[in-house]
Amino acid sequence: MASITQAMHYRESLLKYADKHGVLRASAKYNEKLPNIYRWRSAWRESGHSIESLRGKSTRPHCHPSQHTLEELTLIRNLRRRNPNIGLTDLWLRLRERGYTCTVKGLSGALKALRMPTCPRSSPSPTCKPKPYEQMKYPGQRIQMDVKYVPKECLSPKLLEAAPYTKFFQYAAIDEYSRLRILEGYDEHDTYASALFLRQAMSFYESHSIEVECVQVDNGTEWTKRLMANDDANLSLFELTAKQLNVRVRYIKPHTPKHNGKVERSHREDQKLFYSELLRLRRPFGDLTDLKKRLKRHQNKTNRRSMRPLGYLSPLDYLKKSG
């Protein structure tokens, strides 16, 4: 049974006062309109002065001028059943062609009332299955390369005052098998800097007895011109350098940085562990030489850092273990 509310006690007190002193004085004392008092008193007397008769009634309307008719609900139900994978707007447009007059919001409410999905997710095609990740079997089988802008906040005010348009870039290469990586800083972001970095990376991995077979990059202009030039034989300096070094270049699908996920993740870790720390300690780079020097220290530190994918071994220890 519902509890007695304070409003019901208030109305009962008002009616008792009205029986004793009159409706007009009760209206003035309680600041209530006369029609409300007469309505409450009528219900109260008919129920034998029961306080339950003073409970508030629902003000919800019984109908609405734009309420869906039975025909419209049937049309919505049938059209959704025949087209289970189309979106809400497409469904609304098809309904309008059949005389439907309500809004998209009204259609959404009707679908919810009918317990039908507003924007169902279509199941993936059985012929379009994602490719499983290709695990590397030995060091150097494939390395990922990418470039990252050095945050401008990490450059010293003196450097920016002398050369306001100075920009530094961090090139990174990471071996997919061992996660061993090399970092280098440049003040250019072009195919010439990329070719220089490729030679540095090859020399670095050779010093760790790793023969690089494949380099994976995105489709940026610092690596290739294949999305700009009509002639496939028009190679960039980076591609020509890779050809001279007998290294195969593999390009990821455009606009899918997740396919270069290891080097992208390493950029994120650099931002968190290196650049953010420099900002916190207020130790900006004074020049390009300073950037290169600190990147080398950070590179050596991370190559000795334990990693969960390597069984909590560092990349250098993992290389020694794998033989």
N, C-alpha and C positions, 0 to 999 in steps of 0.2 A: 504494500500500500504506500502511495506517495505521502511524503511528509508534509506537515502543515507549514506553509511559508509565512514569512513576516508580513507580506502583502495581504494575506488572508486575515491575519490578526488585525491588521490596520483597518480593513474594510468592516470587519465585525465590530470593532470599537466605534467606527463612524456610524454604523446603522443603529447601534444601541444608543448613541448620543442623539441621533435623529428621532428615534422613538420617544425620547424623553423631552427634547427641546425643539423638535421640528426640523424639517429638511433644510429650510433656509439658513437657520443658525448653524446647522452641521456643515452646510456648504461653505459658509464664511469661515468657520473655525478650521476646517480641514483643507480649505482651498481646493475643493473638488467641484466639478460641473454637475448641475442638477440632473441631466439625463443619466449620467453614470450612477448617481445615488439612487434614482428611481429604478434603474435596471437591476442594480445589486439588491435593493430592498425587495423587489418583486420575486427574484429567484430565492432570496433568503427566506421569505415568508412561505413560499410554495413548498420549500423543502423542510419546513418545520424548524426554522432557525438553525439549520445545519451549516457548519462552517465550510463543508466541502462544496457547497453551492457557490461559494465566493472564490473558488479557484479560477485563475485566469485561463481564458480560452485561447486556442491557437489562432494567430492572425494570418496564417498561411492561406493564400488564395486557393480556391477550389479549381480554378481554370485560369488560362492566360490567353490573351488575344493571338499570340504567336505560337501557341502550343501545337506540337506535331499532331496531325490527325492520324487515324489508324491507317489510312491509305499511304501516307508519307512514311510511317514506320515500316510498313510492309515493303515499300519500295527500297528503303535503306537496307533492310535486312536481306532482301533478295539480291540487290546489287553488290553488297559487300560479300555475300556468299559466293557469287560468281566471279568476283575480283578480289581475292584475299590478299594480294601482294601490292596493290596500288596504295599510294599515300593518301592522306586526308584531303589535300587540295584537289588531287585528281578525282577522287571519289565525289567531292562536292561539285566539281565542274560537270561530271557526267550526270549527276542528279539534277543540276540546273537545266540541262538539255531535255530533261523529262518533266519539267515544270516545278521543280523544287524551289522554294522561295526563301528559306531560312539561311542564316549566315553560317560561316565555317565553324564558329564557336558553338552555335546551336546544333550543328551536325555532330560535333565532338561530344556534346552532352547527350545527344540521342544515342550515339554508339555506346557510350558508357552505360546508359540506362538499359540498353539491349545486351550488355555484357559482351560486346564485340570490340575487337582491337581498333584503335584509332589509326595507328601507324605500325602495322605489323612488320616484322623483320622477315624478309624472304630467306629461305634456306639456300646455302651455297650450292652451286652446280656441282654434280658429282664428277664432271669432267675437268673442273678447275680446282685441283688439289694443290695446296702449297708444297713447294719443294722442301724436303728435309735439309737441315743445315749440313753442309759438307765439312766433316771434321778433317783437319789437317793431320797427316800421318808422320811428318818429320819437319825439322826446322828449315825455313827458307822455301817451303812449298808455295807459300803465298804471303806477302806482306801488304798491309793496308797503309795508304798514305793520304794525308789531308793537311790542310792549312787552316790556321786560326788567327783571327785578329787579336793582337795584344791590346787589352783595354787601355784606352787613352788616359784613364785615371792613374795608370801605373807609370806614366811618363813624368819626369820631374818638371816642375814649373819653369826652371831655367831653360831646359831643352825646348819646351813649347814656346817660351818667349822668344828664343833665338830663331826657331823654325816652327811656326804655328801649325804647319800642315804635315808635320812628321807623323809617319805611321810605321809601326813595326808589325811583323808577322811571324808566327811560330809555325814552322813546318814540323810534322811528326810522322814517323813510320813505325809500325809495330808488327812484329812477327806473329801470325795467327796461332802458331803452334806453341811457342814458348812465352809469348807476350813481351819479349825483349824489344825495347824500343829506343829510338834515337830522336833527339830534339835539336832543332837549330833555329836561330833567329835571323831574319832578313829585314831589310828596309824596302824590299820590292816584293811584288806579288804578281809574277809573270812567269812565262815558260822558261826564261833564262834562269831565274832563281830555282825553279823546279828541277831543271836539268842539273844544276849545281848540287842541289840537295840529294838527287838520285845518286850521283857519284859518291857523295859523302856517306849515304846510307849503305851503298854497296861495300865501301871500304870498311865501314863499321862492322857490318855483319861478317865480312871476311876475316876480320880480326878475332871474331868469336867462332871461327870455323863453320860458318853458315854460308852456303851457296844459294843465293836468291834465284828462284826460277820465275816467279810471277809477281807483278806489282799491281795492286788493285786501287783504282782512283775513281773519283766522280767525273762528271762531264764538264768541269769548270775550264775556262779558257787558259788557266795556268798550266793545264795538263794537255789539252787537245783542242783541235779546231774542227773536229768531225761533225759537230752540230751547226757549224757556221759555213764551212767550205763545201762546195759542190763536188770537189775532186777528193776522193778517198786517199789518193796518193800524196795529198798536200799535208805533210806531217809537221807537227810542231817540233821545237827544239828538244822538248822533253821526250817525245816519241822517238826522235832520231837518236838521242843519247841512249835510250833503252834498247834500241836496235843495235847500236854499236856494242853495248855491254851484253848482248844476247839475253835480254830479259823480256819476257812476254808481258804486255800491258793488258789488263782486264778492266773494263769499264762497267760500273754498276748502272742499273736502270735509272733514267732521269727522275729527279725529285724523290728518291728513296734513300735518304742517308742512313736508314737502319741497315741497309745492306753493307755499309762500311761501319758497322756498329762498334767494333773494338777500338778503332781509332777515334770515333766520336765519343765513346765512353772515356777514353784517356784524356780527351780535351776537357770533358766535364770535370774529371778528377784534377786536372791541372788548374782549372779555374778555382776549385774549392781549396786545394792544398797549397797552391803556389801563388796565384795572383791575388786571391782574397786575403791571404796572409800578408802579402806585401802591402796591401792597402791598410790592413789592420795595424801593422807595425810602422806604417808611414816610411817605407823604404823604396821610393820609386827608382826607375832606371834612369841613369844619367846620360847614357848613349847606347849605341848598338853593341859596342864591345862589352858593356856592363850586362846587357841582356843575354848575350851569348855565354858569358861566364857563369851567370846564375842559372841559366837553362841547363848547362852541363852538370852543375852540382845537383840540380833537381832531377835530371835524367839518371845520374848514378844512384841517387837515393831511391828513386822508384824502381830501378832495376834490381835493387836489393830488398824490396818490400814484399812481404808475404802476400799471396793472393789466394782466395778461396778456389777459383777454377783450377789452380795448379796444385791442389791438395795442400794449401797453406805453405807452399814453397815460394821462394822468390824466382823470378825468371832466370837469373843466373844459376841458382841451385837446381832448378828444373832441367836446365840444359845439361848440367853435370850429371844429373841422375839418369837422364835419357841417353846419355852416352855420347 
